[in-house]
Amino acid sequence: MDIDRMRALLSALQEARFSGLRSVSYDGKTLTYGSDAELASAIADLEARIARAAGTNRRRRWGTVATKGL
């Protein structure tokens, strides 16, 4: 699947989620998600695929900082 097609699907998924729907129609197919969590997971997965295809992976760093309060 090319990036433009993935972006169009992402837009359809986001519009459905923000309008409170759980069904999305795209390319003549209808997808129905069981819950908002499943729809959110599909959106996150598609965003990650788009980032990988575009070559812009998001990396997060976690660290701990401590001070003695002086």
Biopython code that builds the backbone (N, CA, C, O; Angstrom):
import numpy as np
from Bio.PDB.StructureBuilder import StructureBuilder

atoms = [
    (1, "MET", "N", (0.857, -1.170, 0.000)),
    (1, "MET", "CA", (0.000, 0.000, 0.000)),
    (1, "MET", "C", (0.903, 1.233, 0.000)),
    (1, "MET", "O", (1.855, 1.313, 0.776)),
    (2, "ASP", "N", (0.600, 2.185, -0.868)),
    (2, "ASP", "CA", (1.436, 3.373, -0.943)),
    (2, "ASP", "C", (1.038, 4.403, 0.125)),
    (2, "ASP", "O", (-0.022, 4.296, 0.742)),
    (3, "ILE", "N", (1.890, 5.382, 0.324)),
    (3, "ILE", "CA", (1.702, 6.358, 1.405)),
    (3, "ILE", "C", (0.425, 7.171, 1.226)),
    (3, "ILE", "O", (-0.289, 7.424, 2.196)),
    (4, "ASP", "N", (0.134, 7.581, -0.005)),
    (4, "ASP", "CA", (-1.076, 8.379, -0.236)),
    (4, "ASP", "C", (-2.338, 7.607, 0.124)),
    (4, "ASP", "O", (-3.274, 8.165, 0.698)),
    (5, "ARG", "N", (-2.358, 6.337, -0.211)),
    (5, "ARG", "CA", (-3.514, 5.498, 0.120)),
    (5, "ARG", "C", (-3.633, 5.304, 1.636)),
    (5, "ARG", "O", (-4.732, 5.329, 2.192)),
    (6, "MET", "N", (-2.480, 5.110, 2.296)),
    (6, "MET", "CA", (-2.503, 4.964, 3.757)),
    (6, "MET", "C", (-2.978, 6.249, 4.428)),
    (6, "MET", "O", (-3.722, 6.201, 5.408)),
    (7, "ARG", "N", (-2.551, 7.393, 3.907)),
    (7, "ARG", "CA", (-2.989, 8.671, 4.480)),
    (7, "ARG", "C", (-4.482, 8.882, 4.305)),
    (7, "ARG", "O", (-5.144, 9.417, 5.195)),
    (8, "ALA", "N", (-5.022, 8.464, 3.158)),
    (8, "ALA", "CA", (-6.463, 8.581, 2.930)),
    (8, "ALA", "C", (-7.232, 7.683, 3.903)),
    (8, "ALA", "O", (-8.260, 8.086, 4.447)),
    (9, "LEU", "N", (-6.734, 6.476, 4.116)),
    (9, "LEU", "CA", (-7.372, 5.569, 5.069)),
    (9, "LEU", "C", (-7.267, 6.112, 6.491)),
    (9, "LEU", "O", (-8.222, 6.016, 7.262)),
    (10, "LEU", "N", (-6.123, 6.677, 6.840)),
    (10, "LEU", "CA", (-5.935, 7.272, 8.162)),
    (10, "LEU", "C", (-6.934, 8.403, 8.378)),
    (10, "LEU", "O", (-7.526, 8.520, 9.451)),
    (11, "SER", "N", (-7.115, 9.221, 7.372)),
    (11, "SER", "CA", (-8.074, 10.319, 7.466)),
    (11, "SER", "C", (-9.491, 9.787, 7.687)),
    (11, "SER", "O", (-10.239, 10.328, 8.501)),
    (12, "ALA", "N", (-9.858, 8.734, 6.967)),
    (12, "ALA", "CA", (-11.188, 8.137, 7.129)),
    (12, "ALA", "C", (-11.366, 7.564, 8.537)),
    (12, "ALA", "O", (-12.424, 7.721, 9.147)),
    (13, "LEU", "N", (-10.329, 6.902, 9.049)),
    (13, "LEU", "CA", (-10.399, 6.337, 10.398)),
    (13, "LEU", "C", (-10.528, 7.437, 11.454)),
    (13, "LEU", "O", (-11.313, 7.316, 12.395)),
    (14, "GLN", "N", (-9.757, 8.504, 11.289)),
    (14, "GLN", "CA", (-9.810, 9.598, 12.262)),
    (14, "GLN", "C", (-11.169, 10.301, 12.227)),
    (14, "GLN", "O", (-11.716, 10.635, 13.278)),
    (15, "GLU", "N", (-11.713, 10.526, 11.045)),
    (15, "GLU", "CA", (-13.028, 11.156, 10.937)),
    (15, "GLU", "C", (-14.097, 10.301, 11.606)),
    (15, "GLU", "O", (-14.969, 10.821, 12.301)),
    (16, "ALA", "N", (-14.028, 8.988, 11.398)),
    (16, "ALA", "CA", (-15.002, 8.088, 12.017)),
    (16, "ALA", "C", (-14.880, 8.128, 13.538)),
    (16, "ALA", "O", (-15.886, 8.181, 14.245)),
    (17, "ARG", "N", (-13.664, 8.102, 14.031)),
    (17, "ARG", "CA", (-13.464, 8.103, 15.478)),
    (17, "ARG", "C", (-13.949, 9.401, 16.114)),
    (17, "ARG", "O", (-14.613, 9.378, 17.150)),
    (18, "PHE", "N", (-13.619, 10.526, 15.499)),
    (18, "PHE", "CA", (-13.993, 11.810, 16.076)),
    (18, "PHE", "C", (-15.492, 12.071, 15.974)),
    (18, "PHE", "O", (-16.030, 12.872, 16.739)),
    (19, "SER", "N", (-16.173, 11.407, 15.039)),
    (19, "SER", "CA", (-17.617, 11.576, 14.945)),
    (19, "SER", "C", (-18.379, 10.539, 15.771)),
    (19, "SER", "O", (-19.608, 10.561, 15.824)),
    (20, "GLY", "N", (-17.638, 9.627, 16.416)),
    (20, "GLY", "CA", (-18.262, 8.649, 17.298)),
    (20, "GLY", "C", (-18.716, 7.381, 16.607)),
    (20, "GLY", "O", (-19.440, 6.588, 17.210)),
    (21, "LEU", "N", (-18.322, 7.161, 15.372)),
    (21, "LEU", "CA", (-18.710, 5.961, 14.635)),
    (21, "LEU", "C", (-17.662, 4.874, 14.805)),
    (21, "LEU", "O", (-16.500, 5.152, 15.100)),
    (22, "ARG", "N", (-18.093, 3.625, 14.614)),
    (22, "ARG", "CA", (-17.143, 2.521, 14.678)),
    (22, "ARG", "C", (-17.018, 1.814, 13.346)),
    (22, "ARG", "O", (-16.267, 0.845, 13.231)),
    (23, "SER", "N", (-17.745, 2.281, 12.327)),
    (23, "SER", "CA", (-17.676, 1.693, 10.996)),
    (23, "SER", "C", (-17.046, 2.680, 10.026)),
    (23, "SER", "O", (-17.336, 3.876, 10.058)),
    (24, "VAL", "N", (-16.189, 2.165, 9.171)),
    (24, "VAL", "CA", (-15.501, 2.988, 8.190)),
    (24, "VAL", "C", (-15.662, 2.329, 6.826)),
    (24, "VAL", "O", (-15.438, 1.127, 6.688)),
    (25, "SER", "N", (-16.047, 3.105, 5.820)),
    (25, "SER", "CA", (-16.137, 2.603, 4.447)),
    (25, "SER", "C", (-15.008, 3.214, 3.636)),
    (25, "SER", "O", (-14.819, 4.430, 3.621)),
    (26, "TYR", "N", (-14.255, 2.343, 2.958)),
    (26, "TYR", "CA", (-13.113, 2.794, 2.175)),
    (26, "TYR", "C", (-12.894, 1.815, 1.030)),
    (26, "TYR", "O", (-12.849, 0.605, 1.253)),
    (27, "ASP", "N", (-12.760, 2.316, -0.179)),
    (27, "ASP", "CA", (-12.563, 1.488, -1.380)),
    (27, "ASP", "C", (-13.651, 0.430, -1.543)),
    (27, "ASP", "O", (-13.369, -0.693, -1.960)),
    (28, "GLY", "N", (-14.883, 0.780, -1.219)),
    (28, "GLY", "CA", (-15.991, -0.151, -1.383)),
    (28, "GLY", "C", (-16.087, -1.213, -0.303)),
    (28, "GLY", "O", (-16.921, -2.114, -0.398)),
    (29, "LYS", "N", (-15.261, -1.127, 0.711)),
    (29, "LYS", "CA", (-15.285, -2.087, 1.817)),
    (29, "LYS", "C", (-15.698, -1.370, 3.088)),
    (29, "LYS", "O", (-15.393, -0.192, 3.274)),
    (30, "THR", "N", (-16.385, -2.078, 3.954)),
    (30, "THR", "CA", (-16.787, -1.506, 5.232)),
    (30, "THR", "C", (-16.121, -2.276, 6.358)),
    (30, "THR", "O", (-16.220, -3.501, 6.435)),
    (31, "LEU", "N", (-15.448, -1.548, 7.224)),
    (31, "LEU", "CA", (-14.806, -2.141, 8.399)),
    (31, "LEU", "C", (-15.560, -1.681, 9.631)),
    (31, "LEU", "O", (-15.849, -0.493, 9.774)),
    (32, "THR", "N", (-15.878, -2.602, 10.517)),
    (32, "THR", "CA", (-16.550, -2.264, 11.759)),
    (32, "THR", "C", (-15.661, -2.700, 12.913)),
    (32, "THR", "O", (-15.257, -3.860, 12.998)),
    (33, "TYR", "N", (-15.366, -1.769, 13.788)),
    (33, "TYR", "CA", (-14.511, -2.035, 14.942)),
    (33, "TYR", "C", (-15.389, -2.267, 16.161)),
    (33, "TYR", "O", (-16.436, -1.636, 16.310)),
    (34, "GLY", "N", (-14.960, -3.172, 17.031)),
    (34, "GLY", "CA", (-15.738, -3.542, 18.200)),
    (34, "GLY", "C", (-15.778, -2.475, 19.277)),
    (34, "GLY", "O", (-16.753, -2.378, 20.023)),
    (35, "SER", "N", (-14.734, -1.679, 19.363)),
    (35, "SER", "CA", (-14.681, -0.652, 20.406)),
    (35, "SER", "C", (-13.820, 0.510, 19.934)),
    (35, "SER", "O", (-13.136, 0.432, 18.913)),
    (36, "ASP", "N", (-13.873, 1.580, 20.702)),
    (36, "ASP", "CA", (-13.038, 2.737, 20.397)),
    (36, "ASP", "C", (-11.563, 2.385, 20.557)),
    (36, "ASP", "O", (-10.716, 2.916, 19.838)),
    (37, "ALA", "N", (-11.253, 1.498, 21.490)),
    (37, "ALA", "CA", (-9.858, 1.093, 21.698)),
    (37, "ALA", "C", (-9.301, 0.387, 20.461)),
    (37, "ALA", "O", (-8.146, 0.603, 20.096)),
    (38, "GLU", "N", (-10.105, -0.448, 19.819)),
    (38, "GLU", "CA", (-9.667, -1.120, 18.594)),
    (38, "GLU", "C", (-9.439, -0.118, 17.478)),
    (38, "GLU", "O", (-8.478, -0.232, 16.718)),
    (39, "LEU", "N", (-10.320, 0.861, 17.381)),
    (39, "LEU", "CA", (-10.180, 1.900, 16.358)),
    (39, "LEU", "C", (-8.939, 2.740, 16.630)),
    (39, "LEU", "O", (-8.208, 3.079, 15.699)),
    (40, "ALA", "N", (-8.694, 3.078, 17.883)),
    (40, "ALA", "CA", (-7.500, 3.844, 18.248)),
    (40, "ALA", "C", (-6.239, 3.040, 17.942)),
    (40, "ALA", "O", (-5.241, 3.601, 17.488)),
    (41, "SER", "N", (-6.278, 1.755, 18.182)),
    (41, "SER", "CA", (-5.134, 0.891, 17.884)),
    (41, "SER", "C", (-4.869, 0.833, 16.382)),
    (41, "SER", "O", (-3.713, 0.851, 15.958)),
    (42, "ALA", "N", (-5.915, 0.765, 15.585)),
    (42, "ALA", "CA", (-5.767, 0.747, 14.131)),
    (42, "ALA", "C", (-5.164, 2.063, 13.638)),
    (42, "ALA", "O", (-4.328, 2.067, 12.734)),
    (43, "ILE", "N", (-5.588, 3.174, 14.229)),
    (43, "ILE", "CA", (-5.048, 4.486, 13.864)),
    (43, "ILE", "C", (-3.568, 4.563, 14.208)),
    (43, "ILE", "O", (-2.762, 5.020, 13.398)),
    (44, "ALA", "N", (-3.211, 4.118, 15.408)),
    (44, "ALA", "CA", (-1.804, 4.154, 15.831)),
    (44, "ALA", "C", (-0.934, 3.276, 14.933)),
    (44, "ALA", "O", (0.178, 3.661, 14.572)),
    (45, "ASP", "N", (-1.446, 2.090, 14.572)),
    (45, "ASP", "CA", (-0.691, 1.191, 13.698)),
    (45, "ASP", "C", (-0.483, 1.818, 12.330)),
    (45, "ASP", "O", (0.608, 1.737, 11.766)),
    (46, "LEU", "N", (-1.515, 2.438, 11.797)),
    (46, "LEU", "CA", (-1.411, 3.065, 10.486)),
    (46, "LEU", "C", (-0.471, 4.268, 10.515)),
    (46, "LEU", "O", (0.277, 4.494, 9.563)),
    (47, "GLU", "N", (-0.504, 5.037, 11.597)),
    (47, "GLU", "CA", (0.439, 6.157, 11.734)),
    (47, "GLU", "C", (1.878, 5.655, 11.758)),
    (47, "GLU", "O", (2.760, 6.270, 11.159)),
    (48, "ALA", "N", (2.121, 4.545, 12.445)),
    (48, "ALA", "CA", (3.466, 3.966, 12.509)),
    (48, "ALA", "C", (3.908, 3.467, 11.128)),
    (48, "ALA", "O", (5.065, 3.641, 10.745)),
    (49, "ARG", "N", (2.993, 2.852, 10.389)),
    (49, "ARG", "CA", (3.325, 2.370, 9.042)),
    (49, "ARG", "C", (3.656, 3.532, 8.106)),
    (49, "ARG", "O", (4.577, 3.445, 7.294)),
    (50, "ILE", "N", (2.896, 4.616, 8.231)),
    (50, "ILE", "CA", (3.163, 5.795, 7.403)),
    (50, "ILE", "C", (4.529, 6.376, 7.756)),
    (50, "ILE", "O", (5.289, 6.754, 6.865)),
    (51, "ALA", "N", (4.845, 6.449, 9.041)),
    (51, "ALA", "CA", (6.141, 6.977, 9.477)),
    (51, "ALA", "C", (7.283, 6.117, 8.950)),
    (51, "ALA", "O", (8.298, 6.647, 8.498)),
    (52, "ARG", "N", (7.126, 4.786, 9.005)),
    (52, "ARG", "CA", (8.170, 3.894, 8.483)),
    (52, "ARG", "C", (8.326, 4.052, 6.979)),
    (52, "ARG", "O", (9.444, 4.077, 6.465)),
    (53, "ALA", "N", (7.206, 4.158, 6.274)),
    (53, "ALA", "CA", (7.262, 4.285, 4.816)),
    (53, "ALA", "C", (7.869, 5.615, 4.398)),
    (53, "ALA", "O", (8.543, 5.702, 3.371)),
    (54, "ALA", "N", (7.628, 6.654, 5.198)),
    (54, "ALA", "CA", (8.179, 7.976, 4.887)),
    (54, "ALA", "C", (9.613, 8.113, 5.385)),
    (54, "ALA", "O", (10.304, 9.069, 5.035)),
    (55, "GLY", "N", (10.060, 7.167, 6.195)),
    (55, "GLY", "CA", (11.423, 7.211, 6.712)),
    (55, "GLY", "C", (11.587, 8.117, 7.906)),
    (55, "GLY", "O", (12.701, 8.551, 8.200)),
    (56, "THR", "N", (10.511, 8.415, 8.602)),
    (56, "THR", "CA", (10.569, 9.287, 9.789)),
    (56, "THR", "C", (10.024, 8.537, 10.990)),
    (56, "THR", "O", (8.903, 8.791, 11.431)),
    (57, "ASN", "N", (10.802, 7.628, 11.513)),
    (57, "ASN", "CA", (10.392, 6.889, 12.707)),
    (57, "ASN", "C", (10.435, 7.787, 13.929)),
    (57, "ASN", "O", (11.365, 8.574, 14.110)),
    (58, "ARG", "N", (9.423, 7.658, 14.757)),
    (58, "ARG", "CA", (9.423, 8.410, 16.009)),
    (58, "ARG", "C", (10.119, 7.573, 17.062)),
    (58, "ARG", "O", (9.744, 6.424, 17.295)),
    (59, "ARG", "N", (11.113, 8.131, 17.688)),
    (59, "ARG", "CA", (11.803, 7.436, 18.767)),
    (59, "ARG", "C", (11.621, 8.224, 20.037)),
    (59, "ARG", "O", (11.692, 9.453, 20.042)),
    (60, "ARG", "N", (11.390, 7.520, 21.087)),
    (60, "ARG", "CA", (11.207, 8.162, 22.382)),
    (60, "ARG", "C", (12.328, 7.741, 23.304)),
    (60, "ARG", "O", (12.753, 6.585, 23.302)),
    (61, "ARG", "N", (12.795, 8.671, 24.077)),
    (61, "ARG", "CA", (13.813, 8.361, 25.078)),
    (61, "ARG", "C", (13.252, 8.661, 26.444)),
    (61, "ARG", "O", (12.615, 9.690, 26.664)),
    (62, "TRP", "N", (13.494, 7.767, 27.335)),
    (62, "TRP", "CA", (13.063, 7.941, 28.721)),
    (62, "TRP", "C", (14.303, 7.948, 29.592)),
    (62, "TRP", "O", (15.230, 7.166, 29.383)),
    (63, "GLY", "N", (14.310, 8.810, 30.538)),
    (63, "GLY", "CA", (15.447, 8.864, 31.434)),
    (63, "GLY", "C", (15.000, 9.293, 32.820)),
    (63, "GLY", "O", (13.872, 9.750, 33.007)),
    (64, "THR", "N", (15.867, 9.147, 33.763)),
    (64, "THR", "CA", (15.586, 9.529, 35.141)),
    (64, "THR", "C", (16.545, 10.638, 35.533)),
    (64, "THR", "O", (17.747, 10.567, 35.278)),
    (65, "VAL", "N", (15.995, 11.645, 36.147)),
    (65, "VAL", "CA", (16.789, 12.764, 36.623)),
    (65, "VAL", "C", (16.548, 12.893, 38.125)),
    (65, "VAL", "O", (15.405, 12.879, 38.581)),
    (66, "ALA", "N", (17.620, 13.017, 38.878)),
    (66, "ALA", "CA", (17.477, 13.151, 40.327)),
    (66, "ALA", "C", (18.357, 14.312, 40.818)),
    (66, "ALA", "O", (19.460, 14.532, 40.316)),
    (67, "THR", "N", (17.848, 15.029, 41.789)),
    (67, "THR", "CA", (18.623, 16.098, 42.410)),
    (67, "THR", "C", (18.495, 15.980, 43.922)),
    (67, "THR", "O", (17.597, 15.312, 44.434)),
    (68, "LYS", "N", (19.398, 16.631, 44.619)),
    (68, "LYS", "CA", (19.330, 16.623, 46.070)),
    (68, "LYS", "C", (18.546, 17.829, 46.588)),
    (68, "LYS", "O", (18.418, 18.033, 47.795)),
    (69, "GLY", "N", (18.029, 18.618, 45.656)),
    (69, "GLY", "CA", (17.227, 19.754, 46.066)),
    (69, "GLY", "C", (18.024, 20.917, 46.581)),
    (69, "GLY", "O", (17.484, 21.740, 47.319)),
    (70, "LEU", "N", (19.282, 21.023, 46.226)),
    (70, "LEU", "CA", (20.121, 22.122, 46.703)),
    (70, "LEU", "C", (20.055, 23.298, 45.774)),
    (70, "LEU", "O", (20.701, 24.317, 46.020)),
]
sb = StructureBuilder()
sb.init_structure("model")
sb.init_model(0)
sb.init_chain("A")
sb.init_seg("    ")
for serial, (resi, resn, name, xyz) in enumerate(atoms, 1):
    if name == "N":
        sb.init_residue(resn, " ", resi, " ")
    sb.init_atom(name, np.array(xyz, "f"), 0.0, 1.0, " ", f" {name:<3s}", serial, name[0])
structure = sb.get_structure()
